[in-house]
Amino acid sequence: MLTRRNLLKSTAASGLAVAAGSLAAPAIAQGARIRVGYVTPQSGPLAAFSEADQFILDGFAATEAGANFEVIVKDSQSNPNRAAEVAQELIVDDEIDLMLVASTPETTNPVTTTCENEEIPCVSTVAPWQPWFIGQQGNPGDPSSWQPFNYAYHFFWGLEDVIAVFTNMWGQLSTNRSVGALFPNDGDGNAWGDPNVGFPPVLDELGYTLTDPGRYQNLTDDFTAQINAFKAANAEIVTGVVIPPDFTTFWTQAKQQGFTPKAASIGKAILFPQAVEALGDTGHNLSSEVWWSPSHPFASSLSGASAADLAAGFTAATGRPWTQPIGFVHALFEVAADAMGRVDDTSDPDAVSEAIAATALDTIVGRLAWDGAGLPPFAARNVTKTPLVGGQWRLKDGGGYDLVVVDNQTAPDVPTGGAMEEITA
């Protein structure tokens, strides 16, 4: 494959490269700007994930580290093809030194794959590590063929963590252990429903019965088939990984058709307060994974701000409630500043990649170190895990919702604010 890096190497080999004596000094030491590409879904059905982007970018630019960076932002439009296209633009046209990308495999995977092909360092987050790592392999169904990446690094939790969190929350309730599954035909849905690494084998081992009606297409407008399947199975629990507009459709139709489970633990769709508020009072006691909150006991390596400080700053600046991606987007720029600060030549992709791999940094989302802790050997080089707990949305007396942490067995350092409650209406 003719990549930008290969072209540069061939040019150097033919004697057309700049003479060594005229090469620039290290960018940070010289005060030159480090060019960083940043891709997120700022429009389309995943746009809620990028709500805090401008707040984080403004805050990063105001820090001492941010002064060294030029951040070039691109919108994936919630489309994997568009994500790959803008990643290529950033690499070829903008000649970035480092790529940052966030928010679901539909964004992270095409950008990471493009960077790996072009030999450009990339740090990604806000996608469970299995759909990120396995989803980019040439043969996802053959573990023996999986290969580590040379330039790609990811931080987030994994399916093993969200399964543990959800089942821990369900364990606080009295149910018949019958679970209905909403798994779409996308990177997350296929991973969560995978018979080997997803929910099915773990739930079976724990004595749950899973009803999976099969993959549906995102932006479906009729969930009657799924609702009927769950009713037939007398499912008292519903789980899945659903984009926000689809869960609104499902939950509205479920209520209309007389289906109310005791627990609905949904990934992705109800991470955001506006998505729950769109359901009116029927959002009460919906549950979800909680990857970051004002009560998480971490602080920024850039500013020293606590998680509570950062969340409050977002609300003060925007008038909107905090959302979980705030911490992880902030942490992307913490990693960028830390790694680039340890590199003599920030335009050398191999040096930057090595610096990222050597990271050992306490961030606003916890400690990040690509040391393989808690991971299988095949993912040890490229992934570092972050803590995960479980929470429920509770109606407030004055209107709106609070997200209350109700289970912290997987991360005891994160305090709980209550216990799991059944959905009753």
Legacy VTK file of the C-alpha trace (Angstrom):
# vtk DataFile Version 3.0
C-alpha trace
ASCII
DATASET POLYDATA
POINTS 425 float
0.000 0.000 0.000
1.319 3.446 -0.922
0.842 5.475 2.241
1.945 8.964 3.122
4.693 7.487 5.316
5.906 5.136 2.565
6.010 8.004 0.098
8.130 10.047 2.477
10.444 7.101 3.063
10.890 6.473 -0.675
11.574 10.152 -1.254
14.266 10.115 1.412
15.825 6.989 -0.034
16.113 8.610 -3.476
18.154 11.475 -2.045
15.381 14.086 -2.233
14.936 14.479 1.513
16.024 17.604 3.359
19.623 17.411 4.527
19.951 16.278 8.130
21.631 19.496 9.188
18.584 21.537 8.214
15.973 19.486 10.103
13.853 21.428 12.572
14.474 21.256 16.308
11.842 19.521 18.497
8.484 21.228 18.100
7.780 21.859 21.786
11.263 23.167 22.472
11.063 25.477 19.484
7.528 26.636 20.224
6.162 25.247 16.944
2.572 24.054 16.872
1.815 20.344 17.120
-0.941 19.474 14.654
-3.625 17.225 16.126
-6.641 15.866 14.282
-9.823 15.258 16.254
-12.793 13.321 14.816
-16.161 12.961 16.547
-19.839 12.614 15.508
-20.902 16.236 15.845
-24.052 15.720 13.778
-26.401 12.817 13.108
-27.899 10.324 15.574
-24.699 10.099 17.670
-24.272 13.863 18.055
-25.040 13.800 21.795
-21.626 12.216 22.348
-19.957 15.411 21.112
-22.012 17.928 23.075
-19.059 18.879 25.281
-16.435 19.050 22.524
-16.226 22.821 22.258
-16.104 23.236 26.021
-13.190 20.797 26.256
-11.385 22.316 23.271
-11.692 25.822 24.723
-10.412 24.602 28.071
-7.472 22.787 26.497
-6.489 25.834 24.448
-6.449 27.899 27.643
-3.906 25.612 29.342
-0.159 25.937 29.077
0.004 22.638 27.199
-2.756 23.679 24.818
-0.716 26.626 23.611
1.594 24.188 21.803
-1.203 22.539 19.838
-3.255 23.269 16.756
-6.367 21.084 16.931
-8.169 20.477 13.641
-11.702 19.186 14.232
-13.699 17.074 11.785
-17.306 15.867 11.992
-17.896 12.193 11.151
-21.630 12.971 10.747
-22.274 9.672 12.610
-21.243 7.863 9.412
-18.349 5.347 9.312
-17.502 6.149 5.682
-17.384 9.849 6.434
-15.204 9.155 9.491
-12.630 7.370 7.319
-12.787 10.139 4.718
-12.104 12.983 7.144
-9.350 10.964 8.823
-7.629 10.671 5.456
-8.030 14.419 4.919
-6.429 15.160 8.268
-3.485 12.888 7.533
-2.821 13.816 3.896
-4.036 17.414 3.598
-3.491 18.734 7.119
-0.381 16.629 7.820
-1.274 16.001 11.450
1.204 14.610 13.958
-1.394 12.819 16.087
-5.005 11.704 15.712
-7.589 11.754 18.510
-11.011 10.167 18.023
-14.012 9.437 20.227
-17.468 8.004 20.404
-18.712 4.568 19.336
-17.070 2.015 17.016
-18.766 3.665 14.032
-16.397 6.598 14.572
-13.363 5.151 16.326
-12.835 2.112 14.096
-12.663 3.670 10.622
-10.465 6.478 11.929
-8.128 4.084 13.736
-7.888 1.776 10.726
-7.012 4.719 8.483
-4.319 5.862 10.902
-2.851 2.381 11.190
-2.675 2.074 7.412
-1.015 5.482 7.138
1.277 4.901 10.128
-0.036 7.882 12.079
-0.334 7.624 15.897
-3.941 7.517 17.094
-5.554 7.609 20.546
-9.231 6.660 20.781
-11.895 6.304 23.442
-15.651 5.955 24.148
-16.099 2.514 22.579
-15.843 -0.787 24.466
-12.462 -2.279 23.714
-13.710 -5.523 22.122
-15.657 -3.935 19.240
-12.741 -1.523 18.816
-9.969 -4.130 18.738
-11.731 -7.205 17.371
-13.889 -5.201 14.970
-10.803 -4.001 13.108
-9.240 -7.431 12.627
-9.173 -8.996 9.172
-11.050 -12.025 10.496
-12.918 -11.090 13.692
-14.151 -14.673 14.062
-10.671 -16.219 14.242
-8.796 -15.187 17.403
-5.657 -16.940 16.224
-5.375 -14.428 13.368
-5.708 -11.277 15.489
-2.754 -8.917 15.377
-1.850 -5.932 17.616
-1.670 -2.455 16.137
1.551 -0.474 15.775
0.154 3.065 16.033
-3.274 2.725 17.669
-4.038 3.090 21.400
-7.414 2.934 23.115
-8.748 3.586 26.614
-12.202 2.554 27.849
-13.905 -0.366 29.558
-14.819 -3.720 28.020
-17.840 -5.943 27.591
-16.777 -7.965 30.630
-17.156 -4.796 32.699
-20.574 -3.710 31.440
-21.912 -7.271 31.769
-20.698 -7.365 35.375
-22.222 -3.950 36.119
-25.602 -4.808 34.614
-25.868 -8.202 36.289
-24.773 -6.711 39.613
-27.608 -4.183 39.347
-30.142 -6.877 38.422
-28.940 -8.929 41.365
-30.314 -6.269 43.702
-33.851 -6.997 42.430
-36.177 -9.997 42.625
-36.765 -11.106 39.013
-37.454 -14.273 37.005
-34.018 -13.807 35.318
-35.605 -13.622 31.856
-33.793 -11.015 29.747
-34.833 -9.454 26.429
-32.020 -8.182 24.192
-31.907 -5.186 21.862
-28.779 -5.623 19.746
-28.607 -3.592 16.508
-26.664 -4.507 13.398
-23.669 -2.295 14.132
-20.270 -2.597 15.795
-21.591 -2.389 19.345
-24.675 -4.537 18.789
-22.772 -7.337 17.091
-20.162 -7.347 19.868
-22.678 -7.251 22.745
-24.665 -10.086 21.164
-21.626 -12.163 20.178
-22.020 -15.788 21.348
-18.377 -15.951 22.436
-17.353 -12.555 23.859
-20.725 -10.853 24.402
-23.659 -11.163 26.807
-24.991 -14.643 25.841
-22.356 -16.931 27.415
-22.065 -14.930 30.639
-25.817 -14.656 31.171
-26.204 -18.366 30.512
-23.515 -19.164 33.077
-25.229 -16.937 35.645
-28.600 -18.615 35.122
-30.322 -15.966 33.014
-32.457 -16.808 29.984
-31.757 -14.480 27.045
-34.309 -13.749 24.339
-32.516 -12.230 21.335
-34.892 -11.558 18.405
-31.917 -10.859 16.122
-30.174 -7.793 14.739
-32.229 -4.810 13.633
-31.166 -1.796 11.596
-30.450 1.499 13.353
-33.218 4.123 13.040
-35.891 1.413 13.016
-39.374 2.863 13.488
-41.218 -0.262 14.649
-40.115 -2.501 17.539
-43.357 -4.517 17.717
-41.580 -7.774 16.854
-39.081 -7.328 19.676
-41.759 -6.304 22.170
-43.898 -9.335 21.292
-40.880 -11.636 21.705
-40.139 -10.169 25.127
-43.757 -10.504 26.193
-43.827 -14.140 25.071
-40.709 -14.842 27.138
-42.142 -12.957 30.133
-38.933 -10.905 30.152
-38.648 -8.916 33.386
-35.327 -7.400 32.283
-34.405 -5.641 29.041
-30.861 -4.853 27.986
-29.056 -3.740 24.859
-26.863 -1.117 23.245
-29.125 1.257 21.363
-28.680 4.645 19.712
-30.719 7.373 21.462
-33.540 7.837 18.905
-34.125 4.084 18.687
-34.536 3.633 22.427
-37.039 6.496 22.522
-39.027 4.673 19.828
-38.755 1.299 21.578
-39.665 2.539 25.059
-42.602 4.602 23.815
-43.984 1.643 21.867
-43.361 -0.744 24.783
-45.439 1.459 27.065
-48.179 1.741 24.425
-48.251 -2.047 24.049
-48.368 -2.723 27.794
-44.828 -3.987 28.296
-42.986 -2.698 31.380
-40.040 -4.781 32.623
-38.734 -4.500 36.187
-35.339 -3.358 34.888
-34.168 -1.798 31.644
-30.375 -1.489 31.554
-29.453 0.100 28.251
-26.043 1.032 26.941
-25.413 4.141 24.829
-29.010 5.431 24.447
-29.642 6.778 27.942
-26.197 8.088 28.756
-27.488 11.614 28.226
-30.028 13.562 30.314
-31.767 15.001 27.254
-32.449 11.477 25.959
-34.092 10.508 29.263
-35.986 13.788 29.539
-37.449 13.123 26.068
-39.252 10.137 27.627
-41.091 12.300 30.158
-41.876 10.545 33.430
-41.329 7.097 31.873
-37.558 7.509 32.157
-37.691 7.023 35.937
-35.448 4.151 37.101
-34.023 3.332 33.692
-30.477 2.094 34.287
-27.225 2.352 32.412
-23.478 2.008 32.672
-21.707 4.997 34.270
-18.186 5.568 33.007
-17.714 9.050 34.447
-19.538 11.378 36.827
-18.871 14.336 39.149
-18.473 11.832 42.006
-15.597 9.936 40.350
-12.508 10.495 42.547
-10.147 11.679 39.808
-8.508 14.946 38.741
-7.108 16.441 35.542
-3.378 16.239 34.912
-3.680 19.464 32.906
-5.496 21.750 35.325
-5.807 19.876 38.615
-9.603 20.204 38.380
-11.589 17.405 39.999
-14.322 15.523 38.165
-16.853 17.610 40.105
-15.056 20.821 39.083
-15.031 19.858 35.401
-18.724 18.917 35.414
-19.669 22.140 37.199
-17.550 24.137 34.760
-19.426 22.653 31.825
-22.794 23.538 33.363
-21.645 27.062 34.204
-20.353 27.602 30.662
-23.289 26.078 28.784
-26.294 26.062 31.110
-26.674 22.335 30.413
-26.314 19.321 32.709
-23.030 17.389 32.718
-22.672 14.361 30.461
-20.369 11.356 30.677
-18.225 12.053 27.572
-16.924 15.263 29.174
-14.338 13.372 31.205
-13.199 11.105 28.393
-12.809 13.845 25.794
-10.812 15.827 28.346
-8.649 12.753 28.985
-7.860 12.434 25.262
-6.154 15.817 25.407
-4.417 14.905 28.671
-2.840 11.937 26.896
-1.902 14.078 23.891
-0.169 16.709 26.017
1.616 14.141 28.173
2.875 11.982 25.305
3.961 14.874 23.086
5.761 16.422 26.031
7.964 13.334 26.243
8.958 13.276 22.560
11.999 15.058 21.107
10.594 15.124 17.567
6.796 15.300 17.575
6.702 14.798 13.811
8.224 11.305 14.182
5.290 8.856 14.271
7.356 6.032 15.697
8.625 8.182 18.561
5.109 9.443 19.305
3.738 5.908 19.249
6.417 4.750 21.672
5.651 7.683 23.985
1.946 6.829 24.053
2.762 3.190 24.793
4.922 4.297 27.745
2.182 6.491 29.255
1.542 6.200 32.999
-0.778 9.104 33.736
-3.387 9.924 36.383
-6.237 11.591 34.493
-9.770 12.849 35.014
-11.000 9.289 34.139
-8.438 7.434 36.256
-4.951 6.065 35.666
-4.061 5.362 32.039
-1.147 3.015 31.357
-0.858 0.693 28.366
0.640 -2.048 30.533
-1.804 -4.854 29.766
-3.421 -4.917 33.216
-6.710 -6.841 33.208
-6.514 -7.628 29.497
-5.903 -10.744 27.398
-2.441 -10.877 25.812
-3.680 -10.061 22.313
-5.006 -6.648 23.438
-2.315 -5.832 26.004
-0.275 -3.485 23.790
-3.148 -1.371 22.515
-5.746 -1.103 25.289
-5.922 0.280 28.812
-9.101 -0.108 30.840
-11.040 2.483 32.841
-13.441 1.849 35.752
-17.176 1.312 35.302
-20.155 1.427 37.673
-23.940 1.278 37.300
-26.540 4.004 37.722
-30.249 4.791 37.530
-32.050 7.896 36.345
-34.316 9.332 39.038
-36.960 11.996 38.574
-36.249 15.133 40.587
-38.996 16.906 42.511
-38.487 20.087 40.533
-38.362 18.330 37.172
-35.568 16.729 35.198
-33.461 13.752 36.198
-30.481 12.856 38.342
-28.174 9.949 37.495
-27.610 8.044 40.758
-24.797 5.490 41.068
-26.469 2.359 42.475
-23.772 -0.295 42.120
-19.999 0.028 42.494
-18.881 -3.584 43.004
-16.623 -3.269 39.955
-15.082 0.041 41.117
-15.443 0.524 44.901
-13.602 3.867 44.835
-16.607 5.441 43.123
-19.239 6.161 45.794
-22.859 5.072 45.418
-25.811 7.385 45.952
-28.559 4.801 46.418
-29.714 1.256 45.659
-31.275 -0.291 42.562
-35.054 0.154 42.300
-37.662 -1.570 40.121
-39.447 0.180 37.268
-43.063 0.232 38.423
-44.958 2.167 35.769
LINES 1 426
425 0 1 2 3 4 5 6 7 8 9 10 11 12 13 14 15 16 17 18 19 20 21 22 23 24 25 26 27 28 29 30 31 32 33 34 35 36 37 38 39 40 41 42 43 44 45 46 47 48 49 50 51 52 53 54 55 56 57 58 59 60 61 62 63 64 65 66 67 68 69 70 71 72 73 74 75 76 77 78 79 80 81 82 83 84 85 86 87 88 89 90 91 92 93 94 95 96 97 98 99 100 101 102 103 104 105 106 107 108 109 110 111 112 113 114 115 116 117 118 119 120 121 122 123 124 125 126 127 128 129 130 131 132 133 134 135 136 137 138 139 140 141 142 143 144 145 146 147 148 149 150 151 152 153 154 155 156 157 158 159 160 161 162 163 164 165 166 167 168 169 170 171 172 173 174 175 176 177 178 179 180 181 182 183 184 185 186 187 188 189 190 191 192 193 194 195 196 197 198 199 200 201 202 203 204 205 206 207 208 209 210 211 212 213 214 215 216 217 218 219 220 221 222 223 224 225 226 227 228 229 230 231 232 233 234 235 236 237 238 239 240 241 242 243 244 245 246 247 248 249 250 251 252 253 254 255 256 257 258 259 260 261 262 263 264 265 266 267 268 269 270 271 272 273 274 275 276 277 278 279 280 281 282 283 284 285 286 287 288 289 290 291 292 293 294 295 296 297 298 299 300 301 302 303 304 305 306 307 308 309 310 311 312 313 314 315 316 317 318 319 320 321 322 323 324 325 326 327 328 329 330 331 332 333 334 335 336 337 338 339 340 341 342 343 344 345 346 347 348 349 350 351 352 353 354 355 356 357 358 359 360 361 362 363 364 365 366 367 368 369 370 371 372 373 374 375 376 377 378 379 380 381 382 383 384 385 386 387 388 389 390 391 392 393 394 395 396 397 398 399 400 401 402 403 404 405 406 407 408 409 410 411 412 413 414 415 416 417 418 419 420 421 422 423 424
